[in-house]
Amino acid sequence: MYENTLQNTYKYLRFYISMNETRYDKETDILDIELRKGEYWKSIELPTGIIIDLGKDGSILSLEILKASKIFSGDDKKVIEYAKSVVVIKIRRRCSTPH
């Protein structure tokens, strides 16, 4: 279920980001992927259990994936290996035109 939901999320979020640092907390089952350094602005929680941390310039600073072992087949090693590969995400940006 989570894997399908995550794949559906990727249909809406689609550009490639390589990861700087990846941490997996087995106790909380949270995968934290730091993409870049920057000044934190706010977090957006998606219904798929992914939290996106945004910088003040609008760039994605990090991703937190909740219930990571369920998404990545329950194997800690797979969670880490998958996280070290390239994550595909797309961001739909809504632009407003000045009146």
C-alpha positions as CSV (number, residue, x, y, z in Angstrom):
1,M,0.0,0.0,0.0
2,Y,2.7,2.5,1.0
3,E,4.8,1.6,-2.0
4,N,2.0,2.3,-4.4
5,T,1.1,5.6,-2.6
6,L,4.8,6.6,-2.8
7,Q,4.9,5.8,-6.5
8,N,1.8,7.9,-7.1
9,T,3.5,10.8,-5.3
10,Y,6.4,10.5,-7.7
11,K,4.0,11.1,-10.6
12,Y,3.5,14.6,-9.2
13,L,7.0,15.2,-8.0
14,R,9.6,14.5,-10.7
15,F,13.2,15.8,-10.8
16,Y,16.4,14.2,-9.7
17,I,18.2,15.0,-6.5
18,S,21.3,13.4,-5.2
19,M,21.6,13.0,-1.5
20,N,24.3,14.5,0.7
21,E,23.6,12.6,3.9
22,T,21.2,9.8,4.8
23,R,20.2,8.7,8.3
24,Y,17.8,5.9,9.2
25,D,16.5,5.6,12.8
26,K,15.4,2.0,13.3
27,E,13.5,2.8,16.6
28,T,11.3,5.5,15.0
29,D,11.4,4.0,11.5
30,I,12.2,7.3,10.0
31,L,14.5,7.8,7.0
32,D,16.1,11.3,6.9
33,I,17.6,12.4,3.7
34,E,19.6,15.7,3.7
35,L,19.8,17.1,0.2
36,R,21.5,20.4,0.8
37,K,22.4,22.9,3.5
38,G,20.4,26.1,3.8
39,E,18.3,28.2,6.1
40,Y,15.2,26.4,7.1
41,W,11.8,28.0,6.3
42,K,9.0,25.4,6.8
43,S,8.0,21.8,6.4
44,I,5.3,20.3,4.2
45,E,3.8,16.9,5.2
46,L,2.5,14.9,2.3
47,P,-0.3,12.3,2.8
48,T,2.1,9.6,1.8
49,G,4.1,10.0,5.0
50,I,6.9,12.2,3.5
51,I,7.9,15.5,5.1
52,I,9.6,18.0,2.9
53,D,11.7,20.6,4.6
54,L,12.0,23.8,2.5
55,G,14.7,26.6,2.7
56,K,13.9,30.3,2.7
57,D,14.9,30.3,-1.0
58,G,12.2,27.7,-1.7
59,S,14.7,24.9,-2.3
60,I,14.2,21.4,-0.8
61,L,16.7,21.0,2.1
62,S,15.7,17.5,3.3
63,L,13.1,14.7,3.2
64,E,11.8,12.7,6.1
65,I,10.2,9.4,5.2
66,L,7.9,8.1,7.9
67,K,7.4,4.3,8.2
68,A,10.4,3.8,5.9
69,S,10.7,0.1,6.4
70,K,7.1,-0.4,5.2
71,I,7.9,1.6,2.1
72,F,11.2,-0.1,1.4
73,S,10.2,-3.8,2.1
74,G,10.9,-3.9,5.9
75,D,14.7,-4.6,5.5
76,D,17.0,-2.1,7.2
77,K,19.7,-2.8,4.6
78,K,17.3,-2.2,1.7
79,V,16.1,1.1,3.4
80,I,19.7,2.4,3.6
81,E,20.7,1.1,0.1
82,Y,17.6,2.6,-1.5
83,A,18.2,5.9,0.3
84,K,21.7,6.1,-1.0
85,S,20.5,5.8,-4.6
86,V,19.0,8.7,-6.4
87,V,15.5,9.7,-5.2
88,V,13.1,10.8,-7.9
89,I,10.8,13.5,-6.8
90,K,8.8,16.1,-8.7
91,I,7.5,19.3,-7.4
92,R,4.5,21.0,-8.7
93,R,4.9,24.7,-8.3
94,R,1.9,26.9,-8.5
95,C,2.6,30.3,-10.1
96,S,0.3,33.2,-9.8
97,T,0.4,36.0,-12.4
98,P,0.3,39.6,-11.2
99,H,-2.9,41.4,-11.9
